[in-house]
Amino acid sequence: MENKLGAVTIATAICVATYAAIAMGCLAQYGLGFSVEEIRRTALATAALIAAFIAIDFLGKKPGKTG
């Protein structure tokens, strides 16, 4: 059995992540009373931080080495 992600698995993961983001946004805005600007600022900062960690992980590996 190969360890490959299929198109259905990727699509499902994207849909679940989107649903979770929408639910968290609604909870933050309507349940906790945060403004749209606060939610947007925090989301952008978090996305930039995650992208930086992914880039560091991707660029920190030596070419030709596995694992």
N, C-alpha and C positions, 0 to 999 in steps of 0.2 A: 504494500500500500504506500503510495507516494504522499508526501506532505505538501500538497499544493492547495491553494485556496481557489475555489471555483467562483464563477461569476455570481452565482446565487448567494454564496457565503459573503462575498464582498458587498453585494447589494443589501443583504439583510443587516450587516454591520453598519452600513451607512444610514439605513432607515432607522435602526434602533438608536444610533447616536443622535440623529436629527430629532427624533421624538424626545429623547432625554434632554436635549438642549432646549427645546421648546417648553417642555414641562418645567425645567428649572428656571427659565426666563419668566414664565407666568407666575410661578411661586414667588420669585424674587420681587416681581413688580406688584402683583395683586395681594399676595399673602404677607410679604414682609415690608412692603411699602417703599421699596427702592425706586428711584427715578430711572427713566430710560437712559439718561446720560451716565449715571453711575453703573448701570448694568453693562452698557456699551464699553465704557472705559476699562472696567474689570475684565470683560471678555477679550478685548484687544490685548491687554497686558498679559493675560494668561495664554492666549494663542501665540504671542511672540515668545514667551518663555518656553513653551512646549516646542515651538519650531527651532529655537536655539539649542535645546537639548537634543533634538533629533539631528540637527546639523552637526553638533559636536560628536555625537555617536557615529554618524555616517563618515565624517571626515577624519575622525580619530583612528580609524582602523587602517592597518597597513595593507597595501594591495597584495593580492596573492595568498593571503592567509585566511583560513576559514576558522570560524569559531572564535 
